């Protein structure tokens, strides 16, 4: 492991929130490494963030084309070896399209693009990205998406619930009709997390509704620093 | 390439949301149609149609099927059908 902990943030054509993700990483004192979609090298980063936005214009399906980027190929391989990976919004869509996470994100049930501050409950604090939260903690984080409704077949949803793989759940209202109010999930190993809300937009009260997103970025480095 | 004849096969891949997936776009259309005079329409589901030209005659269906499974359709939420245009 390198002496300095670094977190990579991928930019796809059409990514919007890569710079805010980089800002969030730096806000917790960690070096952020921009990763270009066409570059298969991960440059020794200790974790990767797939940010929000409209990669490839959401053409075909959100994340469907970005999923085939050289960098995503490397991220999938590294994730299977335990690299912490966080997919935010469009990034969550990429993770599902790449089948690093089960299910899919589809058009909001109400058909409207929803942009609002959303209360979430943090249900799984055992993942690499949520260890700095308390179980059941309520946080206020912006959501902004038109295709954020989480769906999966009944057996998959049942398994997610039974194994405690739902990380974030919408509280006080579901912005998109996601099954079981699921806002974010993790894989069994707890290193890959995807969520529709934007923690990078909740790192200080000057630019967001709260600083409730910060623990996502401190959690992932906590284990690294102490290793 | 003297003597090689390229055969172009036109294949149509129709991608539809799986029946169990809520389709709010289709529902919105179904709600709108009666107001436009189509009052016997009871259901609409919206999908995607891909028209593909493949420079291969023998394996066109198989190629289109693999493309559909790999990228044109998301098997978690969509089904697809293929037909070859004459």
Contacts between the chains, C-beta under 8 A, distances in Angstrom:
chain1	res1	chain2	res2	distance
A	60	B	71	7.2
A	60	B	72	7.5
A	61	B	74	5.9
A	64	B	71	6.7
A	64	B	74	6.9
A	68	B	71	7.4
A	96	B	76	7.4
A	97	B	74	6.8
A	102	B	76	7.6
A	103	B	76	6.3
A	104	B	74	5.7
A	104	B	76	4.3
A	104	B	77	4.7
A	106	B	17	7.8
A	106	B	21	6.8
A	106	B	77	6.0
A	107	B	24	6.1
A	107	B	25	6.4
A	108	B	24	7.5
A	109	B	22	6.1
A	109	B	24	5.4
A	110	B	24	7.2
A	111	B	24	5.1
A	111	B	25	6.8
A	111	B	28	6.1
A	149	B	22	7.8
A	151	B	21	6.2
A	151	B	22	7.8
A	151	B	76	7.6
A	151	B	77	6.3
A	152	B	76	6.8
A	153	B	20	7.5
A	153	B	76	7.6
A	177	B	22	6.9
A	177	B	24	8.0
